Amino acid sequence: MKKHILGAVLTSLVCATAVAGDSAFIPFNDLDANKDDGVSAAEAGALPGISEQWSTLDIDADGKLTRAEYANYQMPAPAAGAE
């Protein structure tokens, strides 16, 4: 079961990376500065649009995102005409 969940999370991250292209997508491990296997709001602060998505992403409302919760983060669409 854990292998299936891990596989789903990794697939989500790979897809998110591919969609994000050259934008500001930051991998979970890079955000988790204190390596507690969770990303706090402060650690995630550099992500565009994270504050608007936080309450939806933090499903268990524990103040940090798990890998599975972070996999649901969506980069905001670029502004019209931006590359």
Secondary structure, 3 states (H helix, E strand, C coil): CHHHHHHHHHHHHHHHHHHHCCCCCCCHHHHCCCCCCCEECCCCCCCCCHHHHHHHHCCCCCCEECHHHHCCCCCCCCCCCCC
